[in-house]
Amino acid sequence: MPRKKLIRFLENQQRKNLIEPGKEFFGKLKGKWNELYFSNKGEIVLELGCGKAEYTTQLALKEPARNFIGVDVKGARLWFGSNYSEKLTILNTAFLRCPIYKLDEHFGKDEVTEIWIPFPDPFPLKEGRRLTSPFYIKKYLNILRKSGIIHFKTDDSILFEYSLNSFTECGFKAIKHSYDIHNSDISGPAREIITNYENYFIKKNRKICYGMFGI
């Protein structure tokens, strides 16, 4: 294992804002995130497959009354958001290390208000592994409030078309959507917060698709 990655794993073990196997709160926060972790009643927003957690951290800075949790299976990725939050003392963030298919083991019914899914792997040959497949969308429905919202961004128009159909089939309505958000009238965080992946795609002249879906 590269030395830098090893150091990050060791730092992760010491961070209170990173919940992972072996730590005190892991597996014990379902339905109790606000009570046991955040100690407030703020709405909970998730960023799935968060990578460097640009949405988790930037939204947390913009909206201090809400609570933001970045979820990823890779500890080396979670280190970035955890480290950034610790350095800036962003208290309304947390980072959960777990597979996305186990979300309903960590969040209770109606516990989540909003979900962001930025630039997930399109899995061109494995539809069932897409984070916007019916299998995963049903997981989200288990934890989202009735008025819950899901935001989805991708540079892959085929994945976007597939996702529009998947959300509709699972009972969601497309509140807003665009096949080219940066040349649309859509404003707000979906357009303003640009991830590393997104910046790379923009430089390659790839159009960024965005959808906002409501139950």
C-alpha positions as CSV (number, residue, x, y, z in Angstrom):
1,M,0.0,0.0,0.0
2,P,1.4,3.4,-0.9
3,R,2.7,5.4,2.1
4,K,0.4,8.4,1.4
5,K,-2.7,6.1,1.4
6,L,-1.6,4.4,4.5
7,I,-1.2,7.7,6.3
8,R,-4.7,8.7,5.2
9,F,-6.2,5.5,6.5
10,L,-4.5,6.1,9.9
11,E,-5.8,9.7,10.0
12,N,-9.3,8.4,9.1
13,Q,-9.2,6.2,12.2
14,Q,-8.7,9.2,14.4
15,R,-11.3,11.4,12.8
16,K,-14.6,11.8,14.7
17,N,-16.4,13.0,11.6
18,L,-15.7,9.8,9.7
19,I,-17.9,6.8,10.6
20,E,-16.5,3.5,9.5
21,P,-16.3,-0.2,10.6
22,G,-14.6,-0.6,14.0
23,K,-15.6,2.8,15.3
24,E,-18.0,3.5,18.1
25,F,-21.0,4.8,16.1
26,F,-20.7,2.5,13.1
27,G,-24.0,0.6,12.7
28,K,-25.7,2.5,15.6
29,L,-26.9,5.7,14.0
30,K,-29.9,4.4,12.0
31,G,-32.8,6.7,12.8
32,K,-30.6,8.6,15.3
33,W,-28.2,10.7,13.3
34,N,-29.6,14.0,14.6
35,E,-29.9,12.8,18.1
36,L,-26.5,11.0,18.6
37,Y,-24.2,12.6,16.0
38,F,-25.3,16.1,15.0
39,S,-27.2,17.0,18.3
40,N,-29.7,19.1,16.4
41,K,-32.9,18.7,14.3
42,G,-31.6,19.8,11.0
43,E,-32.6,18.1,7.8
44,I,-30.3,15.4,6.6
45,V,-28.8,15.5,3.0
46,L,-26.7,12.7,1.5
47,E,-24.1,12.7,-1.2
48,L,-23.7,9.2,-2.6
49,G,-20.4,7.9,-4.0
50,C,-19.2,11.2,-2.7
51,G,-15.5,10.9,-3.7
52,K,-13.9,14.2,-2.5
53,A,-17.3,15.3,-1.2
54,E,-17.5,18.6,-3.0
55,Y,-21.3,18.7,-2.6
56,T,-21.2,17.6,1.1
57,T,-18.7,20.2,2.1
58,Q,-19.8,23.1,-0.1
59,L,-23.5,22.7,0.7
60,A,-22.7,22.5,4.4
61,L,-20.9,25.8,4.2
62,K,-23.9,27.4,2.4
63,E,-26.6,25.9,4.6
64,P,-25.4,25.6,8.2
65,A,-28.9,24.7,9.5
66,R,-28.9,21.4,7.6
67,N,-26.7,18.3,8.1
68,F,-24.7,16.8,5.2
69,I,-23.4,13.2,5.0
70,G,-21.0,12.0,2.3
71,V,-21.2,8.3,1.7
72,D,-18.5,6.2,-0.1
73,V,-17.1,2.7,0.2
74,K,-13.5,4.0,-0.3
75,G,-11.7,5.3,2.8
76,A,-9.0,7.0,0.7
77,R,-11.7,9.1,-1.0
78,L,-13.6,10.0,2.2
79,W,-10.3,11.3,3.7
80,F,-10.6,14.5,1.4
81,G,-14.0,15.6,2.7
82,S,-13.2,14.6,6.2
83,N,-9.9,16.5,6.2
84,Y,-11.4,19.6,4.6
85,S,-14.3,19.7,7.2
86,E,-11.9,19.2,10.1
87,K,-9.6,22.0,8.9
88,L,-12.5,24.5,8.4
89,T,-14.4,23.2,11.5
90,I,-17.5,22.4,9.5
91,L,-19.6,20.8,12.2
92,N,-22.7,19.9,10.1
93,T,-20.9,17.3,8.1
94,A,-20.2,13.6,8.5
95,F,-18.7,10.9,6.3
96,L,-19.9,7.3,6.2
97,R,-17.9,4.5,4.8
98,C,-20.3,1.8,3.5
99,P,-21.5,0.4,0.2
100,I,-24.5,2.3,-1.2
101,Y,-26.6,-0.9,-1.3
102,K,-26.4,-1.0,2.6
103,L,-27.9,2.5,3.0
104,D,-31.0,1.3,4.7
105,E,-28.9,-0.4,7.3
106,H,-27.6,3.1,8.4
107,F,-30.6,5.4,7.8
108,G,-34.1,5.0,9.1
109,K,-37.5,5.5,7.4
110,D,-38.1,9.2,6.6
111,E,-34.7,10.2,8.0
112,V,-33.3,11.7,4.8
113,T,-34.7,14.8,3.1
114,E,-32.4,15.1,0.0
115,I,-29.9,13.0,-1.9
116,W,-27.2,14.0,-4.4
117,I,-25.8,11.5,-6.9
118,P,-23.0,13.3,-8.8
119,F,-21.2,11.5,-11.6
120,P,-21.6,7.8,-10.7
121,D,-20.0,5.0,-12.6
122,P,-22.3,4.4,-15.6
123,F,-21.6,0.6,-15.6
124,P,-22.4,0.3,-19.3
125,L,-22.6,-3.5,-19.2
126,K,-24.1,-3.9,-15.7
127,E,-27.3,-1.9,-15.4
128,G,-28.1,-3.4,-12.0
129,R,-25.0,-1.8,-10.4
130,R,-26.0,1.7,-11.6
131,L,-26.9,4.0,-8.6
132,T,-29.9,5.0,-10.6
133,S,-31.2,1.5,-11.3
134,P,-34.6,0.5,-9.7
135,F,-32.7,-1.7,-7.2
136,Y,-31.0,1.4,-5.7
137,I,-33.9,3.8,-6.2
138,K,-36.0,1.5,-4.0
139,K,-33.3,1.7,-1.3
140,Y,-33.6,5.5,-1.5
141,L,-37.4,5.4,-1.1
142,N,-36.9,3.4,2.1
143,I,-35.1,6.4,3.8
144,L,-36.5,9.5,2.0
145,R,-39.3,11.6,3.4
146,K,-42.4,11.8,1.3
147,S,-41.4,15.2,0.0
148,G,-37.8,14.0,-0.6
149,I,-35.7,15.2,-3.5
150,I,-32.9,13.5,-5.5
151,H,-30.4,15.4,-7.6
152,F,-28.5,13.5,-10.3
153,K,-25.6,14.7,-12.5
154,T,-23.7,12.9,-15.2
155,D,-21.7,13.5,-18.4
156,D,-23.2,10.3,-19.9
157,S,-26.3,11.0,-21.9
158,I,-27.1,7.3,-22.2
159,L,-27.0,6.9,-18.5
160,F,-29.1,10.0,-18.1
161,E,-31.8,8.7,-20.4
162,Y,-31.8,5.4,-18.5
163,S,-32.0,7.2,-15.2
164,L,-35.0,9.4,-16.3
165,N,-36.9,6.2,-17.1
166,S,-35.8,4.5,-13.9
167,F,-36.9,7.4,-11.6
168,T,-40.2,7.6,-13.4
169,E,-40.9,3.9,-13.2
170,C,-40.2,4.0,-9.5
171,G,-42.7,6.8,-8.9
172,F,-40.6,10.0,-9.1
173,K,-41.4,13.1,-11.1
174,A,-38.8,15.0,-13.0
175,I,-39.1,18.5,-11.4
176,K,-36.2,19.8,-13.5
177,H,-33.9,18.3,-16.0
178,S,-31.4,19.3,-18.7
179,Y,-29.1,17.6,-21.1
180,D,-26.8,20.6,-20.8
181,I,-27.1,22.3,-17.5
182,H,-24.4,24.9,-18.1
183,N,-26.4,26.2,-21.1
184,S,-29.8,26.1,-19.4
185,D,-31.8,28.4,-17.1
186,I,-31.2,26.1,-14.1
187,S,-29.4,27.8,-11.3
188,G,-28.4,27.1,-7.7
189,P,-25.9,24.5,-6.3
190,A,-26.5,22.0,-9.1
191,R,-24.9,24.4,-11.5
192,E,-22.6,26.4,-9.2
193,I,-20.8,23.5,-7.4
194,I,-18.5,21.8,-9.9
195,T,-16.7,18.6,-8.9
196,N,-13.2,17.5,-10.1
197,Y,-14.8,15.0,-12.5
198,E,-17.2,17.7,-13.8
199,N,-14.4,20.2,-14.4
200,Y,-12.5,17.5,-16.3
201,F,-15.5,16.7,-18.5
202,I,-16.2,20.4,-19.2
203,K,-12.6,20.9,-20.4
204,K,-13.3,17.9,-22.8
205,N,-16.4,19.8,-24.1
206,R,-18.7,17.2,-22.6
207,K,-22.3,18.3,-21.9
208,I,-23.4,17.9,-18.3
209,C,-26.8,16.4,-17.7
210,Y,-28.8,17.2,-14.6
211,G,-32.1,15.9,-13.2
212,M,-34.0,16.9,-10.0
213,F,-36.6,14.3,-9.0
214,G,-39.3,14.4,-6.4
215,I,-41.5,11.8,-4.8
